[in-house]
Amino acid sequence: MIQEIDNSTYSSQLISLTNTSVATTNPVTTSNGFVRIAVTNTCHLKIATTPTATTADTQLPAGSVSFFVIGDQQKVALLGLAATTGTATVTAMEAIR
């Protein structure tokens, strides 16, 4: 099923990608749990209530934009590669009903 996304009502959190796992400051809050993650550099992703990303977790390629469904009160943690730095934007998306 395809849903139309309302990108006029969203909230974003910026994460600096380093060689240490960094989580969003606040849980991602959406009515439908839909989250968009855009990264400038390759990194690993972990979604949980208190996440710590490791190299065993899902890898997002540099320059990618991915969409995930996230549970209530969960955060996103990202772990950049040792030789690179960059940024990531975690955006809560709302679907138009």
Residue, then its C-alpha position, 0 to 999 in steps of 0.5 A: m500500500i502506498q501512502e501520501i506523506d505530508n512533509s509539512t509536519y515533521s520533526s528532525q533530529l541531527i546526528s553527527l556520525t563518528n566512530t562511536s555510537v550516537a543516538t537521537t536525543n529524544p525518542v522518535t514520535t509519529s502517529n504511524g511510526f514512519v521515520r526517514i533516515a538520510v546519511t552523508n557517510t556509510c554507517h550502521l543503524k540500530i533502532a531500540t528504546t536504548p540503542t547502541a549501534t555496532t558493526a553487526d547492525t544494519q549498514l546504510p550506504a553513504g548518501s542514502v535515504s531510507f525509510f523505517v517503521i519505528g516503535d513508540q518511544q524508540k530512538v535511532a543510534l548510528l555508528g559511523l566508520a572509523a575513517t569517516t565523519g558525517t551527519a545524519t538526519v532522522t525525520a519523523m514522517e506523518a502520512i496523510r489519512 
